Amino acid sequence: MSNDIYTIRKNLAQIASQLRQGKLIPPVQALHTALVLVSRQSLLRNEREEFEHMFRDSVDRLNADPNLRKIYPLSLQYVPGNEKQLAGDLVELSSMLQDESTAEAEAAAKALAAKKQEALDLGQGYLDTKEHDKARGVFNGLVAEYPDDSDLRADIGERVLKAGLYEDAVEHLSIAVEQNPYLLQYYNRLGIALRKLGRYDTAEQYYLKALPLAPEDAYLHFNIGRLYAEWNKWEKALEHGETASSLKPDFEEAKKLSDFSRKKLRGATS
C-alpha cells in the first residue's frame, strides 16, 4: 500500500512539469493512474483530503493548458467521491490525444518525405543536364541533413551510378551498406560501381558478403559473373553464370555469359 501511495504522489507531482514541457499524453495518463490507484486504497481522512486537493489542482492545470484546449475543448470535472467519471473522461481524452499524435506523426512523415523528394528531384535535374557539381551540392546537403537515412544514401547512389559518376556512387553506396548491411540491392549496386572503376578485388569482397543474404538470387550471381568476366577469371565467371541460368532458365544474359566464359576457357586450354 505504501508503494501505491508513493506512486500516486509521484504521478500527480509530475503533471505540472510535464505540461510546461508541452507534453499532453503523459500528464493525462498520470492523473488516470493516480485515480485508479486511489480507488483501490483504504485511505485515512487526511490522505484522502490531500489527494482530493491534488486531483482538483491537476484537473485545473489540464483545463488551463492551451494546447490541450485546442484538442479537447470541454472542461474536465472533478467531484470528490465520483472519481470514476473523471477516470472515464481521461480515458476518452487519452484516446483522442493518441489519435492526434498519430495524425501529426503521419503528417510530419509525409512532409519530410516530400522535402527529401523535392531535393532529390532537384539533384536529378542537375544530373540530367550534366551539371554534376550542382548535383553533388544538393545530394551532399541532403545526406548531411539526414546522415542516418540509408535508403536516402542508396537512392542517391543509384542516381549517380546511372549518371556514370562511379566514385560518387561508391561513396554513397558504401555508407548505405555500412548503415544497413542486410539489404541486397545496396551490395549489387555497389559492386557494379566498383566494377566500373576496375576495383575488382573490392567489388568481390562486397559480393561475397552479399551471397549469404541471397544465395539463390539469379541477378546477384549474374553480376558476380560479370565481375569475374571483366577480371578475366573465367572459371568463376562460368560458375556464377551457370548458377544464374539454373536459378532462372529464361535469363538470356546469364546464358550468354556462361557460353562466352566457356569459350574463353576452351581457348585458354587449346
Secondary structure, 3 states (H helix, E strand, C coil): CHHHHHHHHHHHHHHHHHHHCCCCHHHHHHHHHHHHHHHCCCCCHHHHHHHHHHHHHHHHHHHHCHHHHHHCCCCCCCCCCCHHHHHHHHHHHHHHHHHHHHHHHHHHHHHHHHHHHHHHHHHHHHHHCCCHHHHHHHHHHHHHHCCCCHHHHHHHHHHHHHCCCHHHHHHHHHHHHHHCCCCHHHHHHHHHHHHHCCCHHHHHHHHHHHHHHCCCCHHHHHHHHHHHHHCCCHHHHHHHHHHHHHHCCCCHHHHHHHHHHHHHHHHHHC
